[in-house]
Amino acid sequence: MSNFIFNESSLYNGISQQNPELRLTNQVEDAVNTKLSVANGAEKRPSAGLLMVEDGGFDINCKGHELEIDRDNRFIMVFNSGAKENTAYNIKGTAHKIVAEDFDVGVYLTAVSGIDNTFSPDADLRLTTVLETTLITNKNVEVAMESASGSDLGTEKYLYFKNGVQQVERTVTVGANQWDSAKQTDNDTKALVDDFITWIGGISGYTGTRISDSVVKVVKDNAGAFGMIATDSYADTTMKVGPVEGMEFEALPPVAEDGEVVKIVAEEVNESYYYLIYDSGSNSWSETVGPNTEVAFDPKTMPHKIEYLEDTSGSVTGTPGEMYFNVSRINWAQRTTGDSETSPDPSFVGRTINDIFFFKNRLGFVSTDSTICSAVDDLFNFWPVTVKEVLDDDPVDRSVSTTRNVELQYAEVFPDSMAVIGNNTQYSLHSDGKPFTNTNATMDVTTSYEVSQLVKPKAVGSALYMVVPRDSYSAVREYSIIPDTLVTDAVDITGHVPRLIPESIKQISTDPSLGQVFLLDKEDYVDKYTLWNYSFYWQGNEKAQSAWAKWDFWFRPMAMGIFGGNLYVVGTEVEDNNEKTVLVQLRLETDTIDIQGFTNPEPLIDRLELYPTESVISSGDNEATLIVDQELYDKVDFFEPEDLVLVDRESGAIGSYIGKQESAGDYFLIFSLNISNKFNFNLNYNFNLIGAHKIGGIQ
């Protein structure tokens, strides 16, 4: 039998679990710690540079979130359910506290499910960063309204003398009592008001209050209901009676008692009633909310905000000037017009909020079977400014129309539409190319797949990667978004590796520019800690690469993020039965380092201590001195000299350990390395030789 020898540069399509006869010639049986690209084929994955180690480890169900405030402030936030506190790690290796502003905020962040009385951060917390603020929701908490205050509208009525036309007979009936006015000889509403006030003052059980020279307010002393009718001999046009509990707009008096609320009845079939309030300061009526109406969300049940703040006094972190993240409640806009019928509660009230998004300058929530968007450029307002008409910038509230039991879980935004991901059905929220308004917005079914409720799908360009349960494993589907069309399918990109991806994927991170997707799972492995890497490359409309590989580590990955072409991973390692948290950096867009002096196959170097260029100084023609801390200074005596090497990540040049010295409280390690052209150096104090890929194919 002939053997076909393949160059590694041709093996760029990764793992295939198909029979060798079916496998493509550029696929392999297994690919461990292998970086795959069309340009370079199969290479070693980048080394994992160690940025930070601290005591304590995160639980396996912790929640990770990528946060980029600006180029200088990039973080991986980790929310935990165990003893280790919630922490945010910047990509320079500094840990920052995530602090709940008060007890109630802490209760919200850790609220348990009403079904099984459990809390799992990776499943229950959802985060989205909008502009400079990160919002967080706990999908175990049902949104509630604060209780209404006040009372319903009373039975009082306003009598408005619109004019005092001469030679007009006027009659006003109040209950069983009747006031008659003789024909006036001059046009004077003040005289009419004076006469009416005098008359009603003599009627038992009623009180008349002069509001102006043309307006009188009539109240029954026991606040009971009463009838009041005004007629005249001038086609009933000189006087109008307006009950506050149901007034025609024509009867609205020009003035009223300060703060008076009246209900204006609808005059047309397609119109709605509304409420007006009088302000004596501006001498005007304006639209308002109905009395005894719930107006405010209970902020303890709504999503919270996370802000990056400076602890100027040191009262929060213990160190003045230290930065930290503060979780606090949001001041949500209140209902200011209508009532529960004309301005109904948003669909998320009484339900949980499963995801948060930002779309078309609107903040949005995914809840049960609805997507709800705020008013335009008013992110914390989910109420219309008027109930008299529908405005383009009003909030948008859309529910799905289906006979299936659908629970909407996630939303992912694209330029002209938004993919809404349900547990078994997917939708597109769009406006058919028109402005996204309450009138134009629509939600259509696109695909019908069972989708993992543990991991939020992630967009890369015009594609959306979503995890689909498959027996004891997971499939990953590539959901394509085509402008001005509805998606009808989502390609299974794991069809050739059906038993590769575990069922408990909990985070997806992507780098669109490099064509890289990483999956992080929560399987409870023993001595097997893996990220799942998918590499892809499009050549025009043809997908030239669709490759899977496994990247193994000495620690258990817990959370990750990609910033500026670098993959950062927060993980838990166990050393002498003690858990520690590590943060590592892998430079995705840098070619794999070929360390000088090592023959093929060269080792994959992990656990690199990363040092900035400023930490390395020249101490001779062929010597370099590295500035270190006392802990590492004390440790070096326990290493074999050949295991202590200074590595230049740019050139691959290495320097062997010569010795150490202390001077004036500073600590130095000396290496045999010419640094006349120094770059970014790394100290490798423990070569971790992890296996490379296995070559498969036709034999």
C-alpha positions, 0 to 999 in steps of 0.5 A, a space after each residue: 500500500 502506498 503512503 501519501 506524505 503531506 506537508 503540514 502547510 496543506 493541513 489547514 481544514 482541521 479535525 474530521 471524525 469521518 472515516 479516512 476514506 471520506 476525509 478530505 486530504 487537508 483534514 486530520 484525525 486530531 488537532 491539539 494545540 494547533 493553529 490552522 490557517 489557509 496561508 500557513 497550514 497547521 502550526 503550533 498554537 500561540 504560547 500562553 503568556 501568564 499575566 497574573 496569578 492570584 489566590 482562589 479559584 472561580 466555580 465552574 458555573 461562573 459567568 464571563 463577559 467581555 468589556 471594552 470601554 476604550 483601547 486602554 480599558 479592556 476587561 474580562 468580567 467574571 461573576 461567581 456563585 462561590 467564595 471568590 468575589 466577582 472580579 474584572 481583570 484588565 488585559 494588563 493583568 490587574 484585578 478590579 473588584 465588582 461591588 454591589 452598591 447596597 444589599 438589595 443590589 446583591 440580592 438581585 445579582 444572586 436571586 435564585 430560580 423560582 423553579 428549582 431554587 438554584 442560582 447559576 451565574 452562567 445560565 442566569 446572568 446576561 450582560 450587554 454593554 451599551 456605550 460606556 455602561 454595562 447592563 446586567 439582568 438576572 433572568 430569575 427575577 420577574 419585573 414588577 411595578 411599584 404600587 399606585 398612589 392616590 385615588 380615582 377621579 372625583 365627581 366634581 364638575 366645571 362650569 365654563 361660561 365661554 361668553 356672555 352674549 347678550 339677550 340669551 337665556 341660560 339655565 343650569 341644573 345641579 341635581 334637582 336644583 335649577 339656576 335661571 339667568 335672565 337675558 343679559 344687557 351686556 357681554 359680561 361673564 363675570 356678572 354671570 359667575 357672580 350670580 351663579 356663585 350667589 345662587 349655589 351658595 344657597 343650595 344645601 349640599 353643594 359648594 361652588 368655587 370661583 376659579 376665574 371670571 368665567 369658570 366655576 367649580 362645583 362639588 357635592 359636599 359628600 363627594 357623591 355623584 350628581 347631575 349637572 346640565 347647562 343649556 341656553 337659547 343660543 344653541 347651547 354654545 355659551 356655557 359648557 359643563 365639564 365633569 373631571 371624570 369624563 369631559 369633552 375637549 370643547 368643555 375644557 375650561 381655560 383655567 382650573 385649580 392647580 394640579 387638577 386632572 381631567 379625563 378627556 373623552 374620545 370624540 372619534 371611534 379610532 381615538 382614545 381617551 386621555 388625561 390632562 393636568 392643569 399647571 397654574 404656574 404656566 397657566 396651561 393644560 398638559 397630558 398626564 397619567 391617569 390617577 391611581 395608576 401604577 407609574 414606576 417600575 420597581 427598580 429592584 426587579 429591573 436590570 442594573 447598571 455596572 459603572 467603572 469608577 474611581 474609589 477616591 477615598 479608598 472606602 470601597 477597595 481599601 486603596 484611595 484612587 483604585 478603580 472598581 466596578 459598581 453595580 447599582 439600580 437604574 433610574 427608569 423613566 416613569 409612565 407620564 401619560 394614559 393609564 394601564 389601558 391606553 398606555 399598557 405596561 411593557 410586555 416584560 412586566 410580570 415576566 423575566 428579562 432574558 437578554 438585553 440589546 441595543 438596536 437602532 438607538 434603542 435599548 431593548 429587552 427579550 422577555 418570554 415571547 416578546 422583544 421590547 425596545 425603548 424610545 429612540 435616544 431615550 434608553 431608559 424610557 419604555 413609555 409613550 410620551 402621548 396616548 393621543 397618537 403613535 409617534 415614530 420615536 415611541 417604544 416598540 413592543 412585538 410578540 411572536 405569533 406561533 402555535 409552539 411553546 417558544 421562550 425567547 432567549 437571546 438577541 444579536 444585532 445586525 445593521 438592518 435587522 436583529 436575530 431573535 433566538 428562541 429555544 426552538 425557533 428563530 426570528 428576524 426583527 426588522 422594518 423592511 428597509 423602512 425607519 424602525 418605528 412602532 408602525 413598521 417593525 415586524 418579527 418573522 420566523 426564519 429557522 426552527 432549531 433547538 438552541 442551547 439556553 446556556 450560551 449566547 450566540 455570537 455574531 461574526 460579520 454577517 453570520 451568527 454562530 449558535 450552539 445546538 444540543 445534539 445528544 451528549 454533544 453539541 452542534 454549531 450552526 452558522 446562521 447567515 444574515 442576508 440583507 433584505 431577505 429572511 434566513 431559511 437555513 443555518 448550516 451545521 459547521 460541525 457535521 464532520 465532527 459530530 462527537 467533538 464539541 461537548 454539550 455544555 458550551 457556556 461562552 463564545 468569543 470571536 475575532 472577525 478579522 482573523 476568522 477565529 471562533 472559540 468555545 468554552 465549556 463547563 464540563 467537569 474534566 480531570 486533567 483535561 482543560 480545553 478550548 475549542 477553536 474554529 477557523 474559517 476563511 472565505 474566498 469570495 462566496 466560497 468557504 475555503 476553510 472550515 476547521 476545528 482544533 482543540 487548544 489544551 491548557 494546564 488550567 481550567 478555562 473559566 472565561 475569555 475575551 478577544 481584544 486587539 487580536 489577542 485571546 485572553 483566558 481567565 482560568 483556575 489552576 490547582 497547585 498543592 491542592 490550592 486553587 489559584 486564578 490565572 490570566 493568560 494572553 495568546 497573541 492570535 495574529 502573531 506567527 508562532 515563535 520559533 525558539 532558537 536552539 530547539 530542533 523540530 518539533 519545537 516545544 510549545 511554550 506555555 506559562 510565560 511570564 510576560 514583561 514589558 520592554 522597560 523591564 529589560 535593560 542591557 548590562 553588557 555586550 551579551 547580557 540582559 538584566 530583567 527586573 523582577 519582584 522578590 517572589 520570583 527572585 526567591 524562586 529561581 534557585 529551585 529551578 534547573 538553570 536550563 529551565 530558566 530562559 529569557 525569550 524574545 517573542 519577536 525574534 525567537 532569540 533566547 538567553 540562558 540564566 547566568 545569575 541574580 543580584 539585589 541592589 537597594 531593594 530592587 531584584 534582578 535576574 541576569 541572562 546571556 542575551 544581546 538586546 541591542 534591538 530589544 522587543 517584548 520579552 517573556 520569562 519562561 520558568 517552566 517549559 510545559 511541553 503539550 502535544 501538537 497535532 496528529 496527522 491523518 488522511 488517506 494511506 
